Amino acid sequence: MKTIIAFNFGFIALILIGLFFITKSNFRSLNQSSKYWSVAILCDAMGLLLLGSMFVAMRDLNDHMAIGTVANTLLFASLIYQTLSIHAIGSRVGVTQRRLLILVILLFALGWEYMRTRYEANLKIVIFAVAALVLLVWQLYEVIRRMESKSFQLKIIFWSVAGEAFFTAMRLFAVAAVESEIILIEDLPLMAVISMWLQYALKIIAYAALVGYWSENLVKQKTAVDLENQQFKILSERQKQLIDELGQINRVATLGMLSASIAHEISQPLQSVLLNAEIGIDALKRDNPDPQFIRATLEEQLESANRMSQIVSTMRGVFSERRVVTPVLDFDEVIRNLALLVIPQAKNKGIELVYEKSGDTQVHAKRAEVQQVLLNLVSNAFDALAQANVAEPKIRIGCWSAEGRVYCAIEDNGGGLADDIREDIFRFFKTSKSTGMGLGLWLSKYIVERNKGEIQAGVSQWGGAKFTISFAQA
């Protein structure tokens, strides 16, 4: 009889060890639940192996072997950690809870050692069964609390634990019904032995169902992450589209403020072309037309036409939706081209516009986007000077290279930026202008950073606002 019991204990222990090694690589460090599950299954396996070896070695149940205390403490600890693994499915186990349960295990070990030589086997079996029943009822309570998730694996855990509780109660009643002291292993009630084996069969199912529950959750989490990634991709694409549209609106708004000066700037060379054409025609009608005079008239006409072409090309570049990456962009060239649009506006407003350049100013950036940022910063400088009503308004555009980077600073002698505004001036919908929308500077920062650059707000040498953008030198 004792050989059969020992063999069954060893067989169940091997199954538990196999289950542990099969799943440890995937779930052992997954969460708190898996960690407690690992401890529980190892305690069960070691406890059963020790108990089986004790059954083989002992002559009868009156052989109060010290190994019995270790074995029963491990089996009790496995019930504690199995309860924790179920509790940790939906609630985190705190440090205080863990310490209290470890204290309970130590008290159980001390109590069992005290009973080892003082009480008969009947009472010890009943006491262990009662303690196990209490912990199994706690496990059922923890599973019921989480049944709202409608998990099939939780249902398996519930019925497995309920079965464990039922067979534990059956073992309790079978031993309690024995009127005489159980001395020989053969005296153990058959019902108690069978119920113990069935209990451990259901325990294995509960352990496996916990693994299934984690797998079920991993699949749900992966599905949720995939869905979130897909939604994030859609939102990112939509965000990029909206930012591009905002960029186009901002360019139109910026150039709208310069439109009068641009129209005036185009009208001058256009009138010159018309006037020179009339003069040339009149000169050709003469009896002896002067070739040198006609040549000079045509050259002046060609110069005016080229000037109009430059202005139109610059405007087309700023309005263009193309996003072609320029291998090497010369900051100085971009600024000089934009001067065709900016200088007439500065003259009309009586603003002194100064441009300074030093060093190599070539960078890797998108021409149309850099033009947009520069136009926006210059337009802001115009507005700041208009609000400040400065006697001698000035705007300085400086471009230089230092330590492998190219810098461009646009500063004015206006009212400047207040300290509380300067810190978050680039935030969306944040503006220091009474009629501003808080879009231009946010968009400028976005564009600069998208081109792997940096932009900063500060104080100019005249006390006004200063914005500095920089890119890595090409």
C-alpha positions as CSV (number, residue, x, y, z in Angstrom):
1,M,0.0,0.0,0.0
2,K,2.7,2.5,1.0
3,T,4.7,1.7,-2.2
4,I,1.6,2.5,-4.3
5,I,1.0,5.8,-2.4
6,A,4.7,6.7,-2.7
7,F,4.7,5.9,-6.4
8,N,1.6,8.1,-7.0
9,F,3.2,11.0,-5.1
10,G,6.3,10.7,-7.2
11,F,4.3,10.4,-10.4
12,I,2.3,13.5,-9.6
13,A,5.5,15.4,-8.6
14,L,7.1,14.6,-12.0
15,I,4.0,15.9,-13.8
16,L,4.2,19.1,-11.8
17,I,7.9,19.5,-12.5
18,G,7.3,18.9,-16.2
19,L,4.6,21.5,-16.3
20,F,6.9,24.0,-14.6
21,F,9.8,23.5,-17.1
22,I,7.5,23.5,-20.1
23,T,6.0,26.8,-19.3
24,K,8.7,28.7,-17.3
25,S,10.4,30.2,-20.4
26,N,7.2,31.8,-21.6
27,F,5.4,32.8,-18.4
28,R,7.7,32.5,-15.3
29,S,8.6,36.2,-15.3
30,L,5.4,37.5,-17.0
31,N,3.7,39.0,-13.9
32,Q,3.1,38.5,-10.2
33,S,0.6,35.7,-10.9
34,S,3.2,33.6,-12.8
35,K,5.8,34.1,-10.2
36,Y,3.6,32.8,-7.4
37,W,2.5,30.0,-9.7
38,S,6.1,29.0,-10.1
39,V,6.7,28.9,-6.3
40,A,3.5,27.0,-5.7
41,I,4.1,24.3,-8.3
42,L,7.7,23.7,-7.0
43,C,6.6,23.6,-3.4
44,D,4.0,21.0,-4.4
45,A,6.5,18.9,-6.3
46,M,9.1,18.9,-3.6
47,G,6.6,18.3,-0.8
48,L,5.1,15.3,-2.6
49,L,8.6,13.8,-3.3
50,L,9.6,14.2,0.3
51,L,6.3,12.8,1.5
52,G,6.6,9.8,-0.9
53,S,10.1,9.1,0.3
54,M,9.0,9.3,3.9
55,F,6.2,6.8,3.2
56,V,8.7,4.3,1.8
57,A,11.1,4.8,4.7
58,M,8.7,4.7,7.6
59,R,7.4,1.4,9.3
60,D,4.1,3.0,10.4
61,L,2.6,6.4,11.0
62,N,4.0,6.5,14.5
63,D,7.5,7.0,13.0
64,H,7.6,10.7,13.7
65,M,10.2,11.6,11.1
66,A,11.4,15.3,11.0
67,I,11.1,15.2,7.2
68,G,7.4,15.1,7.6
69,T,7.4,18.6,9.0
70,V,9.3,19.9,5.9
71,A,7.1,18.0,3.5
72,N,3.8,19.2,5.0
73,T,5.1,22.7,5.3
74,L,5.9,22.7,1.6
75,L,2.5,21.4,0.7
76,F,0.9,24.1,2.9
77,A,3.1,26.7,1.3
78,S,2.0,25.5,-2.2
79,L,-1.6,26.2,-1.2
80,I,-0.7,29.7,0.0
81,Y,1.2,30.6,-3.2
82,Q,-1.5,29.0,-5.4
83,T,-4.0,31.3,-3.7
84,L,-1.6,34.3,-4.3
85,S,-1.3,33.4,-8.0
86,I,-5.1,33.5,-8.4
87,H,-5.4,36.7,-6.3
88,A,-2.6,38.3,-8.4
89,I,-4.6,37.8,-11.6
90,G,-6.5,41.0,-11.0
91,S,-4.9,42.6,-7.9
92,R,-1.4,43.3,-7.0
93,V,-0.1,41.6,-3.9
94,G,1.5,44.1,-1.5
95,V,4.6,43.7,0.5
96,T,2.7,43.5,3.7
97,Q,0.4,40.8,2.4
98,R,3.4,38.7,1.3
99,R,5.1,39.1,4.7
100,L,2.0,38.1,6.6
101,L,1.6,34.9,4.5
102,I,5.2,34.0,4.9
103,L,4.7,34.4,8.7
104,V,1.7,32.1,8.4
105,I,3.8,29.5,6.7
106,L,6.5,29.7,9.4
107,L,3.9,29.4,12.2
108,F,2.5,26.4,10.4
109,A,5.9,24.8,10.3
110,L,6.5,25.5,14.0
111,G,3.0,24.2,14.9
112,W,3.5,21.0,12.9
113,E,6.8,20.4,14.4
114,Y,5.2,20.8,17.8
115,M,2.4,18.3,16.9
116,R,4.8,15.8,15.3
117,T,5.6,13.8,18.4
118,R,2.6,14.8,20.6
119,Y,-0.5,14.0,18.5
120,E,-1.8,11.0,16.6
121,A,-1.9,10.9,12.8
122,N,-5.7,11.2,12.7
123,L,-5.6,14.7,14.2
124,K,-2.8,15.9,12.1
125,I,-4.5,14.8,8.9
126,V,-7.7,16.5,10.0
127,I,-5.9,19.8,10.9
128,F,-4.1,19.9,7.5
129,A,-7.3,19.2,5.7
130,V,-9.1,22.0,7.5
131,A,-6.3,24.5,6.7
132,A,-6.3,23.4,3.1
133,L,-10.1,23.7,2.9
134,V,-9.9,27.3,4.2
135,L,-7.3,28.2,1.5
136,L,-9.3,26.5,-1.2
137,V,-12.4,28.5,-0.2
138,W,-10.3,31.7,-0.4
139,Q,-9.2,30.6,-4.0
140,L,-12.8,30.1,-5.0
141,Y,-13.6,33.6,-3.7
142,E,-10.8,35.1,-5.7
143,V,-11.9,33.3,-8.9
144,I,-15.5,34.4,-8.5
145,R,-14.4,38.0,-8.1
146,R,-12.8,37.8,-11.6
147,M,-15.5,35.8,-13.4
148,E,-16.8,39.0,-15.0
149,S,-14.1,38.7,-17.7
150,K,-16.0,35.6,-19.1
151,S,-12.8,33.7,-19.5
152,F,-13.2,30.0,-20.3
153,Q,-9.9,29.3,-18.4
154,L,-11.3,31.0,-15.3
155,K,-14.2,28.6,-15.4
156,I,-11.9,25.7,-15.6
157,I,-9.9,27.1,-12.6
158,F,-13.2,27.6,-10.6
159,W,-14.4,24.0,-11.2
160,S,-11.0,22.5,-10.5
161,V,-10.6,24.4,-7.2
162,A,-14.2,23.5,-6.3
163,G,-13.3,19.9,-7.0
164,E,-10.2,20.2,-4.8
165,A,-12.3,21.6,-2.0
166,F,-14.8,18.8,-2.4
167,F,-12.3,16.0,-2.2
168,T,-10.4,17.7,0.6
169,A,-13.7,17.8,2.6
170,M,-14.2,14.1,1.7
171,R,-10.8,13.2,3.0
172,L,-11.5,15.2,6.1
173,F,-14.8,13.4,6.8
174,A,-13.3,10.0,5.9
175,V,-10.5,10.3,8.5
176,A,-12.7,11.9,11.1
177,A,-15.1,9.0,10.8
178,V,-12.4,6.5,11.8
179,E,-12.9,5.6,15.4
180,S,-9.6,4.1,16.1
181,E,-6.1,5.6,15.8
182,I,-4.5,5.2,12.3
183,I,-1.1,3.6,12.9
184,L,-0.3,1.6,9.7
185,I,-0.5,3.2,6.3
186,E,-2.8,0.4,5.4
187,D,-5.2,1.8,8.0
188,L,-5.8,4.9,6.0
189,P,-9.3,5.0,4.7
190,L,-9.4,4.1,1.0
191,M,-11.8,7.0,0.4
192,A,-9.2,9.4,1.9
193,V,-6.4,8.1,-0.3
194,I,-8.5,8.2,-3.5
195,S,-9.8,11.7,-2.7
196,M,-6.2,12.9,-2.2
197,W,-5.2,11.6,-5.6
198,L,-8.2,13.1,-7.3
199,Q,-7.5,16.4,-5.5
200,Y,-4.0,16.5,-7.0
201,A,-5.3,15.6,-10.4
202,L,-7.6,18.6,-10.3
203,K,-4.7,20.7,-8.9
204,I,-2.7,19.9,-12.0
205,I,-5.7,21.0,-14.1
206,A,-5.9,24.3,-12.1
207,Y,-2.2,24.9,-12.7
208,A,-2.6,24.3,-16.4
209,A,-5.7,26.5,-16.6
210,L,-3.7,29.4,-15.1
211,V,-1.2,29.0,-17.9
212,G,-4.1,29.0,-20.3
213,Y,-5.4,32.1,-18.8
214,W,-2.1,33.9,-19.2
215,S,-2.0,32.8,-22.9
216,E,-5.5,34.0,-23.4
217,N,-4.6,37.4,-21.9
218,L,-1.4,37.6,-24.0
219,V,-3.5,37.0,-27.2
220,K,-6.0,39.7,-26.1
221,Q,-3.2,42.1,-25.3
222,K,-1.4,41.5,-28.6
223,T,-4.7,42.0,-30.5
224,A,-5.3,45.2,-28.6
225,V,-1.7,46.4,-29.3
226,D,-2.1,45.6,-33.0
227,L,-5.4,47.5,-33.1
228,E,-3.8,50.5,-31.3
229,N,-0.8,50.5,-33.6
230,Q,-3.2,50.4,-36.6
231,Q,-5.2,53.3,-35.2
232,F,-2.0,55.2,-34.3
233,K,-0.8,54.8,-37.8
234,I,-4.0,56.1,-39.2
235,L,-4.0,59.0,-36.7
236,S,-0.3,59.8,-37.5
237,E,-1.1,59.9,-41.2
238,R,-4.1,62.1,-40.6
239,Q,-2.0,64.3,-38.3
240,K,0.7,64.7,-41.0
241,Q,-1.9,65.6,-43.5
242,L,-3.5,68.2,-41.2
243,I,0.0,69.7,-40.4
244,D,0.7,70.0,-44.1
245,E,-2.6,71.7,-44.7
246,L,-1.9,74.0,-41.7
247,G,1.5,74.8,-43.3
248,Q,-0.1,75.7,-46.6
249,I,-2.6,78.0,-44.8
250,N,0.2,79.6,-42.8
251,R,2.2,80.3,-45.9
252,V,-0.8,81.9,-47.6
253,A,-1.5,84.0,-44.5
254,T,2.1,85.1,-44.3
255,L,2.3,86.0,-47.9
256,G,-1.1,87.7,-47.7
257,M,0.4,90.3,-45.4
258,L,3.1,90.9,-48.0
259,S,0.8,90.9,-51.0
260,A,0.5,94.7,-51.4
261,S,4.3,95.1,-51.4
262,I,4.7,92.2,-53.8
263,A,2.1,93.6,-56.2
264,H,3.8,97.0,-56.0
265,E,7.2,95.4,-56.6
266,I,6.0,93.6,-59.7
267,S,4.2,96.6,-61.0
268,Q,7.4,98.7,-61.2
269,P,9.3,96.4,-63.6
270,L,6.1,95.7,-65.5
271,Q,5.6,99.5,-66.1
272,S,9.3,99.7,-67.0
273,V,8.8,96.9,-69.6
274,L,5.8,98.6,-71.1
275,L,7.5,102.0,-71.2
276,N,10.7,100.6,-72.8
277,A,8.6,98.7,-75.3
278,E,6.9,102.0,-76.3
279,I,10.2,103.9,-76.4
280,G,11.8,101.1,-78.6
281,I,8.9,101.1,-81.0
282,D,9.1,105.0,-81.3
283,A,12.8,104.7,-81.9
284,L,12.3,102.2,-84.7
285,K,9.9,104.5,-86.5
286,R,12.5,107.2,-86.9
287,D,14.3,107.5,-90.3
288,N,17.7,106.7,-88.7
289,P,17.1,104.6,-85.6
290,D,20.0,104.5,-83.1
291,P,21.0,100.9,-82.6
292,Q,22.8,101.6,-79.3
293,F,19.8,103.4,-77.9
294,I,17.5,100.5,-78.9
295,R,20.0,98.0,-77.4
296,A,20.1,99.9,-74.1
297,T,16.3,100.0,-74.1
298,L,16.0,96.3,-74.7
299,E,18.6,95.5,-72.0
300,E,16.7,97.6,-69.5
301,Q,13.5,95.8,-70.5
302,L,15.2,92.4,-70.1
303,E,16.4,93.3,-66.6
304,S,12.9,94.3,-65.6
305,A,11.5,91.1,-67.0
306,N,14.1,89.0,-65.1
307,R,13.3,90.8,-61.9
308,M,9.6,89.9,-62.3
309,S,10.5,86.3,-63.0
310,Q,12.6,86.1,-59.8
311,I,9.7,87.5,-57.7
312,V,7.3,85.0,-59.3
313,S,9.7,82.1,-58.9
314,T,10.2,83.0,-55.2
315,M,6.5,83.1,-54.6
316,R,6.0,79.8,-56.4
317,G,8.7,78.2,-54.2
318,V,7.0,79.4,-51.0
319,F,3.5,78.2,-52.2
320,S,4.8,74.9,-53.6
321,E,3.4,71.7,-52.0
322,R,6.4,69.7,-53.2
323,R,8.5,68.1,-50.5
324,V,11.7,67.4,-52.5
325,V,14.7,67.0,-50.3
326,T,17.5,69.3,-51.5
327,P,20.9,67.5,-51.1
328,V,22.6,70.8,-50.1
329,L,20.7,74.0,-49.3
330,D,22.5,77.3,-49.1
331,F,20.9,79.4,-46.3
332,D,22.4,82.6,-47.8
333,E,20.8,81.9,-51.2
334,V,17.4,81.3,-49.6
335,I,17.6,84.5,-47.6
336,R,18.6,86.6,-50.6
337,N,15.8,85.2,-52.6
338,L,13.3,86.0,-49.9
339,A,14.7,89.5,-49.8
340,L,12.8,90.2,-53.0
341,L,9.5,89.7,-51.0
342,V,10.6,91.2,-47.7
343,I,12.6,94.3,-48.7
344,P,9.6,96.1,-50.3
345,Q,7.5,95.5,-47.2
346,A,10.3,96.8,-45.0
347,K,10.6,100.0,-47.1
348,N,6.8,100.6,-47.0
349,K,6.9,100.3,-43.2
350,G,10.0,102.4,-42.8
351,I,11.9,99.5,-41.3
352,E,15.7,99.2,-41.6
353,L,16.5,95.7,-42.7
354,V,20.1,94.5,-42.1
355,Y,21.5,91.2,-43.4
356,E,24.9,89.8,-42.2
357,K,26.5,86.6,-43.3
358,S,29.7,84.8,-42.4
359,G,31.2,81.4,-43.0
360,D,29.8,78.4,-45.0
361,T,26.0,78.4,-44.7
362,Q,25.1,75.1,-46.5
363,V,22.8,72.7,-44.7
364,H,20.6,69.6,-45.5
365,A,17.0,70.9,-45.3
366,K,13.9,71.3,-47.5
367,R,14.0,74.6,-49.3
368,A,10.2,75.4,-49.3
369,E,9.9,74.6,-45.6
370,V,12.9,76.8,-44.6
371,Q,11.5,79.6,-46.7
372,Q,8.2,79.3,-44.9
373,V,9.9,79.4,-41.4
374,L,12.0,82.5,-42.4
375,L,9.0,84.3,-43.8
376,N,6.9,83.6,-40.7
377,L,9.7,84.9,-38.4
378,V,10.2,88.0,-40.4
379,S,6.4,88.6,-40.6
380,N,6.3,88.3,-36.8
381,A,9.1,90.9,-36.5
382,F,7.0,93.3,-38.7
383,D,4.0,92.8,-36.4
384,A,6.1,93.3,-33.2
385,L,7.6,96.5,-34.5
386,A,4.1,97.8,-35.6
387,Q,2.7,97.1,-32.0
388,A,5.8,98.6,-30.3
389,N,5.6,101.8,-32.5
390,V,9.4,102.2,-32.4
391,A,10.9,105.5,-33.7
392,E,13.6,103.7,-35.7
393,P,12.4,100.2,-36.3
394,K,15.1,97.6,-37.2
395,I,15.3,94.0,-38.2
396,R,18.5,92.1,-38.4
397,I,19.0,88.8,-40.2
398,G,22.2,87.1,-39.3
399,C,23.5,83.9,-40.8
400,W,26.8,82.2,-39.7
401,S,28.4,78.9,-39.1
402,A,30.1,77.6,-35.9
403,E,31.2,74.2,-34.5
404,G,29.6,72.2,-37.3
405,R,26.3,74.0,-37.3
406,V,24.7,76.8,-39.4
407,Y,22.7,79.5,-37.5
408,C,20.2,82.0,-38.6
409,A,19.0,84.7,-36.2
410,I,16.1,87.1,-36.8
411,E,15.9,89.9,-34.3
412,D,14.1,93.2,-33.9
413,N,14.1,96.2,-31.6
414,G,10.4,95.9,-30.7
415,G,8.8,95.2,-27.4
416,G,10.3,91.7,-27.0
417,L,8.8,88.7,-25.3
418,A,7.7,88.5,-21.7
419,D,9.4,85.9,-19.5
420,D,6.2,84.0,-18.9
421,I,5.5,83.8,-22.6
422,R,9.0,83.0,-23.8
423,E,9.1,79.6,-22.0
424,D,6.1,78.2,-24.0
425,I,5.9,80.5,-27.0
426,F,6.1,77.5,-29.3
427,R,3.1,75.8,-27.8
428,F,0.0,75.2,-30.0
429,F,-2.5,78.2,-29.8
430,K,0.0,80.2,-27.7
431,T,0.6,83.7,-29.0
432,S,1.7,87.1,-27.8
433,K,-0.2,89.0,-30.5
434,S,-3.7,90.4,-29.9
435,T,-4.9,89.1,-33.3
436,G,-2.7,86.0,-33.5
437,M,-3.9,82.4,-33.5
438,G,-0.8,80.8,-32.0
439,L,-0.2,78.7,-35.1
440,G,2.9,80.2,-36.8
441,L,5.6,79.6,-34.2
442,W,4.3,76.1,-33.3
443,L,4.3,75.2,-37.0
444,S,7.8,76.8,-37.4
445,K,9.2,74.7,-34.5
446,Y,7.5,71.5,-36.0
447,I,9.1,72.2,-39.4
448,V,12.5,73.0,-38.1
449,E,12.6,69.8,-35.9
450,R,11.2,67.7,-38.8
451,N,14.3,68.9,-40.7
452,K,16.5,67.8,-37.8
453,G,17.1,71.4,-36.7
454,E,16.6,73.5,-33.5
455,I,14.8,76.8,-32.8
456,Q,15.1,79.0,-29.8
457,A,13.5,82.2,-28.6
458,G,15.5,84.9,-26.8
459,V,16.3,88.6,-26.4
460,S,17.9,90.6,-29.2
461,Q,20.9,92.9,-28.8
462,W,18.4,95.9,-28.9
463,G,16.0,94.4,-26.2
464,G,13.4,93.0,-28.7
465,A,12.6,89.5,-29.7
466,K,15.2,87.1,-31.2
467,F,14.6,83.8,-32.8
468,T,17.5,81.5,-33.8
469,I,17.3,78.4,-35.9
470,S,20.1,76.1,-36.6
471,F,20.9,73.0,-38.7
472,A,23.9,70.7,-38.9
473,Q,26.4,72.0,-41.5
474,A,26.4,70.1,-44.8
